[in-house]
Amino acid sequence: MLTIFIAGGTGMLGSSLCKYLRKLKYNVVVHGFENKADIMIDMTDEATVAKSLDQVNPDIIVNLVCLSDVDRNEIEHNLAYQLNVKPVENIAHWIKNQNRDIQFIQISTDHLYDSDGLNQEKNVICRNTYATTKYQADQIALDADASVLRTNFFGKSQNKNRQSFSDWIESNVANNIPMSLFHDVYFSPLSMQTLIKMIVHVIENYQPGIFNLGSRKGMSKSEFAYKLIINMHEKDLSLTKISVEDIGFTALRPKGMMMDVSKFEKYFGITLPTLESEINTHRRSTNNKL
C-alpha cells in the first residue's frame, strides 16, 4: 500500500482529496496546522518537516499549503513567502536527500496568467505577491522532479470553514442576496470532483513538469455564475456585471487566466472536459434547491 502525505490536507481541496484517496485504499497521512490532522506541524520549519517525513516515509507527497488570501499576501510579504515558498523548499530538500524516487505533486495556481485567450505554461505574468511567490514555489518544486499542477476549481466544499466560489454563488441565490460579478475576469476551472480524479490520474501516471490542469475552454466569472444557477431556481435573480477594476482590491488581479490544457492532455493521455460540461455535471449532482 502506497503512503501519501498530504501537506495542508485539512483545507477545502484537501478535505475532499483525502477522503477520495482513502476510498481507493491509499494509506493517507494528513497534515494540518490549526485544524485537527494526523500530523500537526509547522511546514515552514525545515528540521520539523524532515523529522516528520522521515517518520511517515511517504511514497507520494501532495502539497496544498499556501496563503490563498490574495490581498493578505500583498500586505504581509514575509507571511506570503513563509506559507507559499518555504514548505515547498523544505519538502524538495528532503526529497533530494532520499535514495529513492518519491512523487511530489505541487498544487499551483492559474493566478500566474494574464493574457487574452488560452495561456500556455510559459506565458507567466505575475501581477501580485501571491502569483510571484507561487511561481517561486513552482521552480523549487521542479528542481525535485515534481509534477506542478496549475489549477483552479469549484464545487461543494467539505470544509465547514471554507466556501468555494460556486458555494458562494449558490448561497447568495438561495438567500436572495444580490451579487456583483466580474465580466472581464476569465478563467477555466475544473469541478472539484474532476480535479481530484485528475490528481489521482497523475499519481498513477506520474510525469514531472509544469502542467495546466483546468477545463477546456473557459468563460468570464459572470457568465459562469449565470450558467451555474440557470434552471436551478424559480426566483428573480439580482446579478450585476462589473469590472474587476471597480473593486478597490489591495492586490492587482489578473483578468486573463484561461489555460491551454493541451500539454496535460498529451502527457497524461486524457481529454479534459469543457467548463460548460463541468457546470452541467455540477448542477446535476448538487442537492441544493435554490
C-alpha positions in Angstrom: 0.0 0.0 0.0 1.4 3.3 -1.1 1.7 6.1 1.6 0.6 9.6 0.6 1.5 12.6 2.7 -1.0 15.5 2.1 0.5 18.7 3.3 -2.3 21.2 4.0 -4.8 18.4 3.8 -7.4 20.0 6.1 -8.3 22.8 3.7 -11.1 22.9 1.1 -9.4 20.8 -1.6 -7.5 18.6 0.9 -10.6 17.5 2.8 -12.2 16.1 -0.3 -9.0 14.7 -1.8 -8.0 12.8 1.4 -11.5 11.2 1.6 -11.3 10.1 -2.0 -7.8 8.7 -1.7 -8.8 6.7 1.3 -11.7 5.2 -0.6 -9.1 4.0 -3.2 -7.2 2.3 -0.3 -4.2 4.5 -0.2 -2.5 5.0 3.2 -3.2 8.7 3.6 -1.4 10.8 6.2 -3.0 14.2 6.6 -1.0 17.3 7.7 -2.7 20.3 9.3 -1.6 23.2 11.3 -4.6 24.8 13.0 -7.2 22.1 12.2 -7.1 18.6 13.6 -5.0 16.2 11.5 -2.8 13.1 11.7 0.3 15.3 11.9 0.2 18.9 13.1 3.5 20.6 12.4 4.8 23.9 11.1 5.7 23.2 7.5 7.9 26.3 7.4 10.4 24.7 9.8 12.9 22.5 7.8 14.1 20.4 10.7 10.5 19.7 11.8 9.4 18.8 8.3 12.4 16.5 7.8 11.8 14.7 11.0 8.1 14.2 10.3 8.7 13.0 6.7 11.4 10.6 8.0 8.7 9.1 10.3 6.0 8.9 7.7 8.4 7.7 4.9 5.9 8.6 2.1 6.0 7.4 -1.4 4.0 10.4 -2.6 3.8 14.0 -1.3 1.0 16.3 -2.3 1.5 19.9 -1.2 -1.6 22.1 -0.7 -0.1 24.5 1.8 -0.4 28.1 0.8 -1.7 31.6 1.8 -4.6 31.9 -0.7 -5.9 35.3 0.5 -4.5 37.4 -2.4 -4.8 40.7 -0.6 -3.2 39.4 2.6 -0.3 38.2 0.5 0.1 41.8 -0.7 0.1 43.2 2.8 2.2 40.5 4.6 5.0 39.7 2.2 7.0 37.7 4.7 4.0 35.6 5.6 3.3 35.0 1.8 6.9 33.7 1.4 6.7 31.6 4.5 3.5 29.8 3.5 3.8 29.7 -0.3 7.5 29.0 -0.7 9.1 27.6 2.5 7.0 24.4 2.7 8.0 23.6 -0.9 11.7 24.3 -0.2 11.6 22.0 2.8 9.8 19.2 1.0 12.1 19.5 -2.0 15.2 19.5 0.2 14.0 16.3 2.0 13.2 14.5 -1.3 16.6 15.3 -2.8 18.3 13.8 0.3 16.5 10.4 -0.2 17.9 7.5 -2.0 14.7 6.5 -3.7 12.1 8.0 -6.1 9.4 10.0 -4.4 6.5 11.5 -6.3 6.0 15.2 -5.5 2.8 16.9 -6.6 2.8 20.7 -6.1 -0.6 22.3 -6.5 -0.1 25.7 -8.1 -2.5 28.3 -9.5 -3.9 29.9 -12.6 -3.2 33.3 -11.0 0.1 33.2 -12.8 -1.5 34.1 -16.1 -3.0 37.3 -17.5 -3.2 37.2 -21.3 -6.0 37.1 -23.9 -7.1 33.6 -24.9 -5.6 30.4 -23.6 -2.3 30.7 -21.7 0.4 28.1 -22.2 2.6 27.1 -19.3 5.4 29.5 -20.5 3.1 32.6 -20.5 3.7 33.6 -16.9 2.7 37.2 -15.9 2.8 37.8 -12.1 0.5 40.7 -11.1 0.9 40.4 -7.3 2.8 38.9 -4.5 0.6 35.8 -4.4 1.5 35.0 -8.0 5.1 35.8 -7.5 5.6 33.5 -4.5 3.6 30.7 -6.2 5.8 31.0 -9.2 8.9 30.8 -7.0 7.5 27.6 -5.4 6.9 26.1 -8.9 10.5 26.5 -9.8 11.7 25.0 -6.5 9.4 22.0 -6.9 10.6 21.4 -10.4 14.1 21.0 -9.0 12.8 18.0 -7.1 11.3 16.5 -10.2 7.8 17.5 -9.1 4.6 17.5 -11.1 3.4 21.0 -10.8 -0.3 21.4 -11.4 -1.6 24.9 -12.1 -5.3 24.9 -11.5 -8.5 26.4 -10.3 -11.6 24.7 -9.1 -15.2 25.0 -7.9 -17.7 22.7 -6.3 -19.2 21.7 -2.9 -16.7 22.3 -0.1 -16.4 19.6 2.5 -14.7 22.1 4.8 -17.2 23.9 7.1 -14.9 26.9 7.4 -14.4 27.5 3.6 -16.7 28.2 0.8 -15.9 27.7 -2.8 -16.8 30.3 -5.5 -19.8 28.1 -6.6 -20.9 27.7 -2.9 -20.9 31.4 -2.5 -23.0 31.9 -5.7 -25.5 29.3 -4.8 -25.8 30.5 -1.2 -26.5 34.1 -2.4 -29.2 32.9 -4.7 -30.8 30.7 -2.1 -30.9 33.7 0.3 -31.9 36.3 -2.2 -28.6 38.2 -1.8 -27.7 40.5 -4.8 -24.4 39.7 -6.5 -21.9 41.8 -8.5 -19.8 39.6 -10.8 -16.8 40.3 -13.0 -17.5 40.4 -16.7 -13.8 41.0 -17.5 -12.1 38.2 -15.5 -11.8 34.9 -17.5 -10.9 31.5 -16.0 -11.2 27.8 -16.8 -11.6 25.9 -13.6 -12.5 22.2 -13.1 -15.1 20.9 -10.8 -13.5 19.7 -7.5 -14.5 16.1 -8.2 -12.8 16.2 -11.6 -9.7 17.8 -10.2 -9.4 15.1 -7.5 -9.7 12.4 -10.1 -7.1 14.1 -12.2 -4.7 14.3 -9.3 -5.1 10.5 -8.8 -4.5 10.1 -12.5 -1.2 12.0 -12.1 -0.3 9.7 -9.2 -1.0 6.7 -11.3 0.7 8.0 -14.5 3.4 10.2 -13.0 5.2 12.8 -15.1 7.4 15.6 -13.8 7.0 19.1 -15.2 4.6 22.0 -15.1 1.1 21.4 -16.4 -2.1 23.5 -16.7 -4.9 21.5 -15.2 -8.2 23.1 -16.0 -11.2 22.8 -18.2 -11.1 23.1 -22.0 -12.5 26.5 -22.9 -13.3 29.0 -20.2 -15.6 32.0 -19.7 -15.9 35.1 -17.6 -16.9 34.8 -13.9 -20.2 36.5 -14.6 -21.1 34.0 -17.4 -20.0 31.2 -15.1 -22.5 32.4 -12.4 -25.3 32.7 -14.9 -24.7 29.2 -16.3 -24.3 27.7 -12.8 -27.7 28.8 -11.5 -29.9 28.8 -14.6 -32.8 26.4 -14.2 -31.9 25.7 -10.6 -34.4 28.2 -9.1 -37.7 29.9 -9.6 -36.6 33.3 -8.3 -35.8 36.6 -10.0 -32.0 37.0 -9.8 -30.2 40.1 -8.9 -26.9 39.9 -10.7 -24.9 42.9 -11.8 -21.9 42.7 -14.2 -19.0 44.8 -13.1 -15.3 45.2 -13.9 -12.7 43.9 -11.5 -11.3 47.4 -11.7 -14.4 48.7 -9.9 -13.3 47.0 -6.7 -10.6 48.5 -4.6 -8.6 45.4 -4.0 -5.2 45.8 -2.3 -3.5 43.5 -4.8 -3.9 43.8 -8.6 -6.0 41.0 -10.1 -5.3 39.2 -13.4 -8.1 39.2 -15.9 -7.0 36.6 -18.4 -6.4 33.3 -16.5 -7.8 30.8 -19.0 -5.4 27.9 -19.5 -4.3 25.9 -22.5 -4.5 22.3 -21.2 -3.2 20.5 -24.3 0.2 19.7 -22.6 -1.6 17.9 -19.7 -3.8 16.0 -22.2 -0.8 15.0 -24.2 1.4 13.8 -21.4 -1.3 12.1 -19.4 -3.3 10.7 -22.3 -6.6 12.1 -21.3 -9.2 14.6 -22.7 -10.3 17.2 -20.1 -13.9 18.4 -20.1 -15.1 21.8 -21.2 -16.1 24.3 -18.5 -19.7 24.2 -19.7 -19.9 20.4 -19.3 -18.3 20.7 -15.8 -21.0 23.2 -14.8 -23.7 20.9 -16.1 -22.3 17.9 -14.2 -22.1 20.0 -11.0 -25.7 21.1 -11.5 -26.9 17.6 -11.9 -25.1 16.4 -8.8 -25.9 19.2 -6.4 -28.6 18.7 -3.9 -29.2 22.4 -3.4 -32.7 23.5 -4.2 -32.5 27.2 -4.9 
